[in-house]
Amino acid sequence: MPTRREFLQQSGALAAGVSLVGSSRTLAARTAPVQGSPSFIDFRRPPDSVVVQLTPTTERRLRSGANGRWEDAGISVTLAPGQDAVSLELEAPSTAIRKLRLRWRGRQDAVRLILGDAWERGYGDLEWRGFVPDRVMPWYFAAFDGTVTHAYGVRTAPFVGALCYWEADPQGVTLWADVRSGGVGVELGNNRLAVCEIVTRQGVRGESAFAALHAFCTTLCDRARIPPDPVYGSNDWYWAYGKNSAETILTDARRIVDLSPAIANRPFAVIDDGWQPERGQAKSGVGTWDRGNEKFPDMPGLAAEIRKIGARPGIWIRPLLAATDTPASHRLARDSAILDPTVLEVRRKINDDIERLRRWGYELIKHDYSTFDIFGRWGSTMADTLTRDGWTFAAGRTRTTAQVIADLYQTIRHASGESLVIGCNTISHLSAGMFEICRVGDDTSGREWARTRKMGVNTLAFRGAQHGAFYVADPDCVGVTSAIPWALNRQWLDLLARSGTMLFASIAPDALGDDQRRDLHAAFALAARPQPLAEPVDWQQSSWPRMWKLAGADVTYDWMMDQ
């Protein structure tokens, strides 16, 4: 598995080939550092205030002391500047703590636009905006002053023990660290919590905002797991929508092999939701994963058949869904339909379920829903509250929710062995360095072009900078169906194929005409080989960028053409 540096060097060295749409011209290179920018806030200096939240309505302001310590009534927060980061730690032996709030004052008059990240996936809602002082910006944010782009954030796992977000206003910047355990304050006892490591990057004159953000992301994660080859292939969800079978999967595998180049890097054929037994009427599945249903009578045999056809088998699972015979003590207090990941027997079950998929021969494991299952909310509605107040994990209140999630991810990572892992609906910053692939946006569609445009284009534009720095970014599939005009869908296909990220397609058998076959074949020929990372050019003016820099050339797409 290549290092992040090797991956970036390799992908940046190759041209993207011939576009299916648009025209191109070469862009100029950009250089030259800037010194002493008035819009940059240096977090290596002490904050102007440190506050701990004890209850939703009770706070305690700490007093500044020696050696970076802020203290009051037995509570201590320590900031320790290092060579490239400031470490933040919390001690509270006898007090339950919900959140920390650190404030750095500094005039931001020169800042014109600000961009934040998302808790888990983007929902078509990422954009550059002016100051919105209560805007929740999870993990990191970038500030553009018209000349340079500065970036501020916290390091990814394993350097973060809290769910962190930022707020920015014309008078300064605030960092919040949510250290709750479930819906209550964490009780650390004599343990010291490593809350996070704060990192800043001062902008470079002449670099684009996207280049600045990508460079910053590479500093936030020092252990990205990058597959040795580009990941591409098929996923059956956006044409079958769970109405699948072993026969449709094998047909998918033959189709993707036929459309892919004859090279050593083989495509994946992924079985999405629908294979599991007792799939409930709500179509979310019941948490039994030790066999397939009547449409999938031989799961190990199916993996072997997919491999024999010439594709690599992949599979979907929702690991935190409770089975009907699950003991009450194993269920989450917030929702009895969900497993509590702090229970040892639950983690053993998850380990066994994931390990079984690997033993069956599935080389890619897509685990889904875990953020929604734990918090009871999608990332788009979590904001600064994340989850409802008052509930606790079965194992008590001594570990933060961030630590609990990291433990769950480690269980999945260990059980997956050499299989690649896609985290879908996973916490991005906790997935980085843990999983090879992250679904960075909400679902595209095989039914609505408007949804693909909103979720897909926005996701690739505003989270593409994480690709190769945190993991392989998955902006989601091209749903090749007769419900979406090919003149629109082929543009999304072209952008994904040339983006350097990941191309998966859901291909309905009745939608594969000569035009689709030709374009898909060309797209997979590109996606199977490393490509430079796509850069949105007009992303500071639009949430659905039309202009993209692809392998040194400008390409313009028409997302709004008449349908």
ROKEGU-334054 format. One record per residue (C-alpha): residue number from 1; chain; x, y, z. Coordinates in Angstrom, 2 decimals. Each point is the difference from the previous one (the first is absolute). Example, Ala and Ser with C-alpha at 12.3 -4.5 7.8 and 13.67 -1.06 7.14 Angstrom:
2
(1,A,(12.30,-4.50,7.80)) (2,A,(1.37,3.44,-0.66)) 
***
This chain:
563
(1,A,(0.00,0.00,0.00)) (2,A,(1.59,3.32,-1.08)) (3,A,(0.59,2.84,2.41)) (4,A,(-2.03,3.18,-0.39)) (5,A,(3.01,1.79,-1.49)) (6,A,(0.57,-2.80,-2.54)) (7,A,(-3.69,0.01,-0.89)) (8,A,(-0.05,3.76,-0.62)) (9,A,(3.17,-0.12,-2.06)) (10,A,(-1.33,-2.90,-2.08)) (11,A,(-3.46,1.46,-0.64)) (12,A,(1.36,3.43,-0.84)) (13,A,(2.36,-1.31,-2.64)) (14,A,(-2.57,-1.31,-2.48)) (15,A,(-2.23,1.80,-2.43)) (16,A,(-3.71,-0.66,0.12)) (17,A,(-0.52,-0.97,-3.62)) (18,A,(-2.74,1.13,-2.36)) (19,A,(-3.13,1.60,1.46)) (20,A,(-3.45,-1.27,-0.86)) (21,A,(-1.28,3.60,0.16)) (22,A,(1.26,3.58,0.09)) (23,A,(3.07,1.81,-1.29)) (24,A,(3.39,0.57,1.60)) (25,A,(3.00,2.32,0.27)) (26,A,(3.10,-0.07,2.15)) (27,A,(0.08,1.96,3.27)) (28,A,(3.06,1.80,1.34)) (29,A,(1.96,-1.20,3.02)) (30,A,(-0.25,1.80,3.36)) (31,A,(2.66,0.83,2.58)) (32,A,(1.38,2.61,2.48)) (33,A,(-0.55,0.04,3.79)) (34,A,(-1.57,2.92,1.85)) (35,A,(1.30,1.25,3.34)) (36,A,(-1.80,1.72,2.87)) (37,A,(-3.54,-0.13,-1.41)) (38,A,(-2.28,2.15,2.19)) (39,A,(-2.85,-2.47,-0.49)) (40,A,(1.89,-2.92,1.59)) (41,A,(-0.56,-0.94,3.67)) (42,A,(2.88,-1.88,1.61)) (43,A,(-1.37,-2.58,2.45)) (44,A,(3.43,-0.59,1.44)) (45,A,(-0.67,2.97,2.26)) (46,A,(-2.21,-0.65,3.05)) (47,A,(-3.75,0.33,-0.51)) (48,A,(-1.75,3.02,1.43)) (49,A,(-2.43,-2.17,1.95)) (50,A,(-0.59,-3.65,0.90)) (51,A,(-3.46,-1.07,1.18)) (52,A,(-1.36,-3.44,0.96)) (53,A,(-3.68,-0.83,-0.35)) (54,A,(-1.34,-2.07,2.90)) (55,A,(-3.68,-0.11,-0.92)) (56,A,(-1.94,1.44,-2.95)) (57,A,(-0.44,3.20,2.03)) (58,A,(3.06,0.01,2.32)) (59,A,(3.54,1.03,-0.93)) (60,A,(3.20,0.59,1.89)) (61,A,(2.69,2.40,-1.19)) (62,A,(3.51,-1.24,0.76)) (63,A,(2.87,2.21,1.15)) (64,A,(3.26,0.19,-1.88)) (65,A,(2.97,-1.38,1.91)) (66,A,(3.57,-1.11,-0.62)) (67,A,(1.20,-2.37,-2.74)) (68,A,(-3.08,0.32,-2.16)) (69,A,(-2.42,-1.17,2.72)) (70,A,(-3.48,1.41,0.51)) (71,A,(-1.59,-1.05,3.28)) (72,A,(-2.91,0.38,2.38)) (73,A,(-1.67,-2.21,2.64)) (74,A,(2.11,-3.06,-0.83)) (75,A,(-0.53,0.27,-3.76)) (76,A,(3.11,0.51,-2.12)) (77,A,(0.47,0.65,-3.70)) (78,A,(3.54,-0.04,-1.37)) (79,A,(1.24,1.36,-3.32)) (80,A,(3.49,-1.09,-1.01)) (81,A,(1.44,1.53,-3.19)) (82,A,(2.16,-2.39,-2.00)) (83,A,(1.97,0.27,-3.21)) (84,A,(-3.05,-0.17,-2.28)) (85,A,(-3.05,-0.23,2.29)) (86,A,(-1.45,1.05,3.35)) (87,A,(-1.09,-2.92,2.19)) (88,A,(-3.15,0.48,2.08)) (89,A,(-0.61,-2.17,3.09)) (90,A,(-2.73,-0.12,2.65)) (91,A,(0.05,-1.16,3.61)) (92,A,(-3.17,-0.02,2.10)) (93,A,(0.25,-2.66,2.76)) (94,A,(-3.31,0.78,1.68)) (95,A,(-2.07,2.00,-2.49)) (96,A,(-1.99,-1.13,-3.04)) (97,A,(0.92,2.10,-3.06)) (98,A,(-2.10,0.47,-3.13)) (99,A,(2.01,2.41,-2.15)) (100,A,(3.06,2.21,-0.07)) (101,A,(-0.03,3.44,-1.63)) (102,A,(3.22,1.77,-0.93)) (103,A,(-0.04,3.49,-1.43)) (104,A,(2.71,1.87,-1.92)) (105,A,(-0.76,3.64,-0.70)) (106,A,(1.32,1.52,-3.20)) (107,A,(-1.33,2.42,-2.59)) (108,A,(-1.22,-1.80,-3.10)) (109,A,(-0.98,3.05,-2.03)) (110,A,(1.99,-1.16,-3.01)) (111,A,(-1.69,-3.42,-0.21)) (112,A,(-2.49,-0.23,-2.84)) (113,A,(-1.07,-3.63,-0.09)) (114,A,(0.04,-2.96,2.41)) (115,A,(-0.37,-3.74,-0.65)) (116,A,(-0.61,-2.69,2.62)) (117,A,(-0.16,-3.80,-0.06)) (118,A,(-2.74,-2.48,0.99)) (119,A,(-0.48,-2.42,2.90)) (120,A,(-0.31,-3.04,-2.24)) (121,A,(-1.25,0.41,-3.59)) (122,A,(-0.78,3.15,-1.89)) (123,A,(-3.67,0.48,-0.86)) (124,A,(0.28,2.39,-2.92)) (125,A,(0.36,2.78,2.58)) (126,A,(3.73,0.76,-0.10)) (127,A,(0.95,3.45,-1.27)) (128,A,(2.21,3.05,0.44)) (129,A,(-1.92,2.64,1.98)) (130,A,(0.55,3.28,1.76)) (131,A,(-0.03,0.24,3.78)) (132,A,(-2.79,-1.95,1.69)) (133,A,(1.17,0.15,3.63)) (134,A,(-1.99,-3.01,1.21)) (135,A,(0.75,-2.13,-3.06)) (136,A,(1.26,-3.40,1.18)) (137,A,(3.12,-1.04,-1.93)) (138,A,(1.06,-3.51,1.05)) (139,A,(3.70,-0.87,0.22)) (140,A,(1.50,2.78,-2.14)) (141,A,(-0.69,3.18,-1.93)) (142,A,(1.72,2.13,-2.62)) (143,A,(-0.06,3.82,-0.21)) (144,A,(0.62,1.85,-3.29)) (145,A,(0.95,3.69,0.07)) (146,A,(0.00,0.56,-3.74)) (147,A,(3.69,-0.80,-0.32)) (148,A,(0.88,-2.97,2.16)) (149,A,(-1.85,-2.85,1.75)) (150,A,(0.79,-0.77,3.64)) (151,A,(-1.15,-3.24,1.61)) (152,A,(-0.67,-1.05,3.60)) (153,A,(-0.95,-3.40,1.36)) (154,A,(0.70,-2.97,2.20)) (155,A,(1.91,-3.14,-0.89)) (156,A,(-1.80,-3.17,-0.99)) (157,A,(-0.07,-3.24,2.00)) (158,A,(1.80,-1.12,2.11)) (159,A,(0.79,3.56,1.11)) (160,A,(-3.56,1.01,0.83)) (161,A,(-2.10,-1.14,2.98)) (162,A,(-2.88,2.43,-0.45)) (163,A,(-2.43,1.10,-2.69)) (164,A,(1.39,3.41,-0.92)) (165,A,(-1.48,2.88,-1.92)) (166,A,(0.80,3.65,-0.72)) (167,A,(-1.87,3.29,-0.14)) (168,A,(1.40,3.16,-1.62)) (169,A,(-1.08,3.63,0.19)) (170,A,(1.58,3.37,-0.86)) (171,A,(1.50,0.28,3.51)) (172,A,(1.58,-3.44,0.30)) (173,A,(-0.25,-3.80,-0.06)) (174,A,(-1.50,-2.51,2.45)) (175,A,(0.85,-3.68,0.36)) (176,A,(-2.56,-2.28,1.63)) (177,A,(0.90,-3.52,1.15)) (178,A,(-2.99,-2.21,0.80)) (179,A,(1.29,-2.53,2.54)) (180,A,(-3.36,-1.49,0.94)) (181,A,(-0.54,-3.71,0.42)) (182,A,(-3.22,-0.60,-1.87)) (183,A,(-2.36,2.75,1.14)) (184,A,(1.67,0.75,3.36)) (185,A,(3.23,1.55,1.23)) (186,A,(3.06,-2.24,0.05)) (187,A,(1.27,-1.11,3.43)) (188,A,(3.74,-0.40,-0.40)) (189,A,(0.92,-0.83,3.59)) (190,A,(3.78,-0.08,0.23)) (191,A,(0.43,-0.35,-3.77)) (192,A,(1.41,2.83,-2.11)) (193,A,(-1.80,0.49,-3.30)) (194,A,(2.02,0.87,-3.10)) (195,A,(-2.67,2.23,-1.51)) (196,A,(1.62,0.96,-3.30)) (197,A,(3.03,1.44,-1.76)) (198,A,(-0.59,3.42,-1.55)) (199,A,(1.69,0.69,-3.35)) (200,A,(0.13,3.18,-2.08)) (201,A,(1.33,0.75,-3.47)) (202,A,(0.75,3.48,-1.26)) (203,A,(-0.89,0.54,-3.64)) (204,A,(2.48,0.24,-2.86)) (205,A,(-0.31,2.82,-2.51)) (206,A,(-0.95,-1.25,-3.44)) (207,A,(-1.42,-3.37,1.05)) (208,A,(-3.65,-0.72,-0.58)) (209,A,(-2.37,-0.42,2.92)) (210,A,(-0.41,-3.66,-0.94)) (211,A,(3.75,-0.60,-0.07)) (212,A,(0.28,1.67,3.41)) (213,A,(-2.74,-2.18,1.48)) (214,A,(1.46,-3.19,-1.46)) (215,A,(3.45,0.87,1.35)) (216,A,(-1.56,0.65,3.41)) (217,A,(-1.82,-3.34,0.00)) (218,A,(3.28,-1.80,-0.60)) (219,A,(1.33,1.53,3.24)) (220,A,(-3.01,-1.18,2.02)) (221,A,(0.48,-3.73,-0.65)) (222,A,(3.39,-1.68,0.12)) (223,A,(-1.16,-3.62,-0.46)) (224,A,(-2.42,-0.12,-2.92)) (225,A,(-0.71,-3.52,-1.31)) (226,A,(0.13,0.26,-3.78)) (227,A,(-0.74,-3.07,-2.19)) (228,A,(2.80,-0.94,-2.39)) (229,A,(-2.24,0.57,-3.05)) (230,A,(-2.96,2.22,-0.86)) (231,A,(-3.34,-1.40,1.15)) (232,A,(-2.79,-0.27,-2.58)) (233,A,(-2.82,-2.29,-1.00)) (234,A,(-3.72,-0.59,0.56)) (235,A,(-2.44,0.24,2.90)) (236,A,(-3.53,-1.22,-0.64)) (237,A,(-1.92,2.36,2.33)) (238,A,(-1.00,2.78,-2.38)) (239,A,(-1.71,-2.27,-2.46)) (240,A,(-1.12,-2.95,2.14)) (241,A,(-0.73,1.92,3.25)) (242,A,(0.10,-3.22,2.02)) (243,A,(-1.98,-2.09,-2.49)) (244,A,(3.06,-2.04,-0.86)) (245,A,(1.06,-3.64,-0.11)) (246,A,(3.05,-2.14,-0.60)) (247,A,(-0.95,-0.09,-3.68)) (248,A,(-0.20,3.79,-0.37)) (249,A,(3.34,0.37,1.79)) (250,A,(1.69,-2.44,-2.36)) (251,A,(-1.49,1.87,-2.94)) (252,A,(1.38,3.23,1.51)) (253,A,(3.42,-1.60,0.32)) (254,A,(0.03,-1.14,-3.63)) (255,A,(-1.13,3.43,-1.13)) (256,A,(2.66,1.90,1.94)) (257,A,(2.72,-2.36,-1.22)) (258,A,(-1.16,0.50,-3.58)) (259,A,(0.14,3.79,0.43)) (260,A,(3.37,0.11,1.78)) (261,A,(3.51,-0.03,-1.44)) (262,A,(1.88,-3.28,-0.15)) (263,A,(2.66,0.95,2.57)) (264,A,(1.17,-1.45,3.29)) (265,A,(-2.04,2.50,2.05)) (266,A,(-3.37,-1.75,-0.11)) (267,A,(-3.37,1.69,0.65)) (268,A,(-2.13,-0.67,3.07)) (269,A,(-3.53,-1.40,-0.15)) (270,A,(-1.67,1.03,3.27)) (271,A,(-3.15,-1.57,1.46)) (272,A,(-1.92,2.72,1.80)) (273,A,(-2.97,-0.28,2.38)) (274,A,(-2.36,-2.88,-0.77)) (275,A,(2.05,-3.16,0.50)) (276,A,(-0.53,-0.46,3.75)) (277,A,(-2.65,-2.29,1.56)) (278,A,(-3.17,1.37,1.60)) (279,A,(0.20,3.25,-1.92)) (280,A,(-2.79,1.95,1.69)) (281,A,(-2.87,1.85,-1.63)) (282,A,(1.78,3.27,0.84)) (283,A,(2.67,-1.21,-2.44)) (284,A,(2.81,0.71,2.43)) (285,A,(0.73,-3.62,0.83)) (286,A,(0.05,-1.88,3.28)) (287,A,(3.40,-0.52,1.56)) (288,A,(0.72,-3.59,-0.99)) (289,A,(3.02,-0.35,-2.28)) (290,A,(1.05,-3.66,0.23)) (291,A,(-1.73,-1.07,-3.21)) (292,A,(-1.84,1.37,-3.00)) (293,A,(-3.74,-0.10,-0.61)) (294,A,(-1.78,-2.29,-2.45)) (295,A,(1.20,2.13,-2.94)) (296,A,(3.60,-0.35,1.20)) (297,A,(0.31,-3.67,1.00)) (298,A,(3.81,-0.24,-0.10)) (299,A,(1.89,3.14,0.97)) (300,A,(3.53,-1.50,-0.09)) (301,A,(-0.81,-1.67,-3.31)) (302,A,(-1.28,3.29,-1.41)) (303,A,(3.25,1.73,0.90)) (304,A,(1.92,-2.76,-1.74)) (305,A,(-2.18,0.32,-3.12)) (306,A,(0.53,3.77,-0.15)) (307,A,(3.74,-0.54,0.21)) (308,A,(-0.15,-2.70,-2.69)) (309,A,(-1.77,2.44,-2.33)) (310,A,(2.91,2.41,0.43)) (311,A,(-1.30,2.52,2.54)) (312,A,(0.75,0.48,3.69)) (313,A,(-2.90,-0.73,2.36)) (314,A,(-1.25,2.64,2.43)) (315,A,(-2.87,0.09,2.48)) (316,A,(-2.15,2.34,2.18)) (317,A,(-0.84,-0.35,3.69)) (318,A,(-1.72,2.04,2.75)) (319,A,(1.96,-1.24,3.02)) (320,A,(-1.87,1.76,2.83)) (321,A,(-3.48,-1.24,-0.86)) (322,A,(-1.30,-2.26,2.80)) (323,A,(-1.32,-3.45,-0.87)) (324,A,(-3.37,-1.08,1.33)) (325,A,(1.55,-2.25,2.68)) (326,A,(2.44,2.63,1.30)) (327,A,(-0.04,0.27,3.85)) (328,A,(-1.25,3.28,1.40)) (329,A,(3.38,0.60,1.66)) (330,A,(1.66,0.09,-3.43)) (331,A,(-2.34,2.67,-1.39)) (332,A,(0.67,3.72,-0.08)) (333,A,(-1.86,1.99,2.66)) (334,A,(-0.90,2.68,-2.54)) (335,A,(-1.57,-2.50,-2.44)) (336,A,(-0.63,-3.67,0.80)) (337,A,(0.19,-0.93,-3.70)) (338,A,(3.72,0.82,0.05)) (339,A,(2.94,-1.84,1.56)) (340,A,(2.04,1.77,2.69)) (341,A,(3.63,0.03,-1.25)) (342,A,(1.40,0.30,3.55)) (343,A,(-1.22,-3.52,0.90)) (344,A,(2.77,-2.57,-0.36)) (345,A,(-2.33,-2.67,-1.44)) (346,A,(-1.25,2.49,-2.59)) (347,A,(3.52,0.76,-1.18)) (348,A,(0.67,-3.73,-0.20)) (349,A,(-3.11,-0.44,-2.15)) (350,A,(1.05,2.85,-2.29)) (351,A,(3.48,-1.48,-0.24)) (352,A,(-1.44,-3.41,-0.88)) (353,A,(-2.42,1.45,-2.58)) (354,A,(2.68,2.01,-1.78)) (355,A,(2.57,-2.79,0.22)) (356,A,(-2.53,-2.43,-1.48)) (357,A,(-0.47,2.23,-3.06)) (358,A,(3.74,0.03,-0.46)) (359,A,(0.22,-3.79,0.37)) (360,A,(-2.77,-0.40,-2.55)) (361,A,(2.35,1.72,-2.44)) (362,A,(-1.30,3.57,-0.21)) (363,A,(2.92,2.32,-0.72)) (364,A,(-1.90,3.22,0.69)) (365,A,(-2.29,0.48,3.01)) (366,A,(-2.36,2.98,0.09)) (367,A,(-1.35,0.69,3.49)) (368,A,(-2.88,2.42,0.27)) (369,A,(-2.31,1.97,2.35)) (370,A,(2.23,0.01,3.08)) (371,A,(-0.15,3.78,0.59)) (372,A,(-3.77,0.10,-0.33)) (373,A,(-0.33,-3.09,2.16)) (374,A,(2.10,1.47,2.83)) (375,A,(-1.19,3.62,-0.06)) (376,A,(-3.54,-0.45,-1.32)) (377,A,(0.61,2.79,-2.52)) (378,A,(1.44,0.45,-3.46)) (379,A,(3.04,2.22,-0.26)) (380,A,(-2.08,2.75,-1.61)) (381,A,(-2.06,0.42,3.20)) (382,A,(2.66,-0.63,2.67)) (383,A,(1.19,3.64,0.12)) (384,A,(1.42,0.89,3.46)) (385,A,(-2.28,-2.33,1.97)) (386,A,(1.01,-3.22,-1.81)) (387,A,(-2.51,-2.17,1.87)) (388,A,(-2.76,0.37,2.57)) (389,A,(0.96,0.55,3.61)) (390,A,(-0.19,-2.47,2.86)) (391,A,(0.81,-3.46,-1.35)) (392,A,(3.09,-2.02,0.91)) (393,A,(1.97,-2.92,-1.38)) (394,A,(-0.28,-3.32,1.83)) (395,A,(3.67,0.08,1.02)) (396,A,(-0.43,3.26,1.90)) (397,A,(1.13,3.58,-0.46)) (398,A,(3.79,-0.32,0.13)) (399,A,(0.68,0.14,-3.76)) (400,A,(-1.00,2.72,-2.41)) (401,A,(-2.22,-0.78,-2.97)) (402,A,(2.96,0.68,-2.27)) (403,A,(2.01,-2.67,1.85)) (404,A,(-2.90,-2.46,-0.18)) (405,A,(-0.30,0.51,-3.76)) (406,A,(3.76,-0.36,-0.45)) (407,A,(-0.15,-3.32,1.88)) (408,A,(-2.82,-1.18,-2.29)) (409,A,(1.94,0.99,-3.11)) (410,A,(3.08,-1.80,1.31)) (411,A,(-2.08,-3.15,0.47)) (412,A,(-1.19,0.19,-3.61)) (413,A,(3.48,0.78,-1.28)) (414,A,(1.56,-2.96,1.82)) (415,A,(-2.70,-2.45,-1.08)) (416,A,(0.23,1.10,-3.65)) (417,A,(3.62,-1.10,-0.28)) (418,A,(1.30,0.61,-3.51)) (419,A,(-3.44,0.82,-1.41)) (420,A,(-0.55,3.64,-0.90)) (421,A,(-2.51,1.83,2.18)) (422,A,(-2.48,2.68,-1.08)) (423,A,(-1.48,2.00,2.84)) (424,A,(-3.43,1.33,-1.00)) (425,A,(-1.74,2.35,2.46)) (426,A,(3.18,-0.03,2.07)) (427,A,(1.64,2.88,1.87)) (428,A,(2.53,1.30,-2.52)) (429,A,(2.75,1.08,2.39)) (430,A,(-0.16,-3.30,1.90)) (431,A,(-0.01,-2.00,-3.26)) (432,A,(3.19,1.62,-1.30)) (433,A,(2.94,-2.33,0.40)) (434,A,(-2.36,-2.81,1.00)) (435,A,(-1.86,-0.86,-3.22)) (436,A,(1.27,0.05,-3.55)) (437,A,(-3.16,1.61,-1.39)) (438,A,(-2.59,2.43,1.32)) (439,A,(-3.36,0.87,-1.54)) (440,A,(0.37,3.75,0.32)) (441,A,(-3.52,0.97,-1.09)) (442,A,(-3.60,-1.07,0.31)) (443,A,(-1.62,-2.25,-2.60)) (444,A,(-0.10,0.90,-3.67)) (445,A,(-2.84,-1.59,-1.95)) (446,A,(-1.11,-2.23,-2.82)) (447,A,(-3.40,1.71,0.03)) (448,A,(0.56,3.77,0.35)) (449,A,(2.63,2.01,-1.83)) (450,A,(-0.55,2.90,2.42)) (451,A,(1.15,-2.17,2.90)) (452,A,(3.13,-1.19,-1.81)) (453,A,(0.84,3.59,-0.94)) (454,A,(-0.56,1.27,3.54)) (455,A,(1.72,-2.76,1.94)) (456,A,(2.58,-1.21,-2.48)) (457,A,(1.39,3.19,-1.54)) (458,A,(-0.03,1.88,3.32)) (459,A,(1.70,-2.87,1.81)) (460,A,(2.80,-0.41,-2.52)) (461,A,(0.65,3.73,-0.11)) (462,A,(0.07,0.73,3.71)) (463,A,(1.44,-3.22,1.43)) (464,A,(2.22,-1.09,-2.86)) (465,A,(2.92,1.66,1.80)) (466,A,(-0.12,-2.85,2.52)) (467,A,(0.77,-2.57,-2.70)) (468,A,(3.46,-1.46,0.36)) (469,A,(0.47,1.91,3.24)) (470,A,(-2.50,-1.80,2.25)) (471,A,(-1.06,-2.95,-2.18)) (472,A,(-1.39,-0.67,-3.47)) (473,A,(-3.01,2.29,-0.30)) (474,A,(-3.17,-1.61,-1.37)) (475,A,(-2.37,2.69,-1.38)) (476,A,(-2.52,-2.80,-0.73)) (477,A,(-1.28,-1.73,-3.09)) (478,A,(-1.22,0.75,-3.47)) (479,A,(-3.52,-1.45,-0.08)) (480,A,(-0.28,-1.14,-3.62)) (481,A,(-3.74,-0.41,-0.48)) (482,A,(-2.62,1.03,-2.54)) (483,A,(-1.44,2.44,2.58)) (484,A,(2.89,2.45,-0.45)) (485,A,(0.86,1.48,-3.42)) (486,A,(3.38,-1.23,-1.13)) (487,A,(1.00,3.49,-1.17)) (488,A,(0.02,0.98,3.69)) (489,A,(1.30,-3.17,1.57)) (490,A,(2.92,-0.38,-2.39)) (491,A,(1.39,3.31,1.30)) (492,A,(0.03,-1.31,3.57)) (493,A,(1.61,-3.19,-1.33)) (494,A,(2.68,2.00,-1.81)) (495,A,(0.80,2.15,3.03)) (496,A,(0.29,-3.00,2.31)) (497,A,(2.13,-1.94,-2.46)) (498,A,(2.45,2.87,-0.33)) (499,A,(-0.16,1.19,3.62)) (500,A,(2.70,-2.28,1.41)) (501,A,(-2.43,-1.14,2.70)) (502,A,(-2.20,-3.07,-0.46)) (503,A,(-2.48,-1.08,-2.65)) (504,A,(-2.78,-2.44,0.79)) (505,A,(-3.02,-0.43,-2.27)) (506,A,(-3.40,-1.61,0.51)) (507,A,(-0.99,-1.19,-3.46)) (508,A,(-3.57,-1.05,-0.72)) (509,A,(-0.08,-2.68,-2.73)) (510,A,(-2.71,1.83,-1.98)) (511,A,(1.99,3.26,-0.01)) (512,A,(3.16,-1.30,-1.67)) (513,A,(-0.21,1.20,-3.59)) (514,A,(2.82,0.63,-2.45)) (515,A,(0.67,3.52,1.32)) (516,A,(0.08,-1.12,3.60)) (517,A,(2.23,-2.94,-0.79)) (518,A,(2.48,2.16,-1.91)) (519,A,(0.16,2.68,2.68)) (520,A,(0.23,-2.45,2.89)) (521,A,(2.80,-1.89,-1.70)) (522,A,(1.97,3.23,-0.46)) (523,A,(-0.70,1.10,3.56)) (524,A,(1.12,-3.26,1.61)) (525,A,(3.16,0.04,-2.11)) (526,A,(0.84,3.31,1.71)) (527,A,(-1.20,-0.93,3.50)) (528,A,(2.02,-3.23,0.06)) (529,A,(3.25,1.98,-0.12)) (530,A,(1.26,2.82,2.26)) (531,A,(-1.20,3.47,-0.97)) (532,A,(0.87,3.45,1.39)) (533,A,(-2.42,1.34,2.56)) (534,A,(-2.78,2.09,-1.53)) (535,A,(-0.22,3.61,1.15)) (536,A,(-3.24,2.03,-0.04)) (537,A,(0.73,3.41,-1.49)) (538,A,(-3.22,1.94,0.69)) (539,A,(-0.78,-1.59,3.36)) (540,A,(0.14,3.32,1.80)) (541,A,(-2.91,1.22,-2.12)) (542,A,(-2.14,-3.13,-0.23)) (543,A,(-0.89,-3.02,2.12)) (544,A,(-0.17,-2.04,-3.23)) (545,A,(3.21,1.03,-1.78)) (546,A,(-0.12,-0.15,-3.79)) (547,A,(3.66,0.79,-0.70)) (548,A,(2.65,-2.56,0.94)) (549,A,(3.73,-0.30,-0.39)) (550,A,(0.72,-3.54,-1.21)) (551,A,(3.59,-1.02,-0.67)) (552,A,(1.03,3.59,-0.66)) (553,A,(-2.96,0.78,-2.24)) (554,A,(-3.28,1.88,0.52)) (555,A,(-3.21,-1.93,-0.61)) (556,A,(-3.45,1.53,0.29)) (557,A,(-3.11,-2.07,0.72)) (558,A,(-3.64,0.96,-0.44)) (559,A,(-1.83,-1.38,3.03)) (560,A,(-3.16,2.00,-0.79)) (561,A,(-0.54,-0.88,-3.65)) (562,A,(-3.58,-0.50,-1.14)) (563,A,(-1.30,-3.43,0.84)) 
***
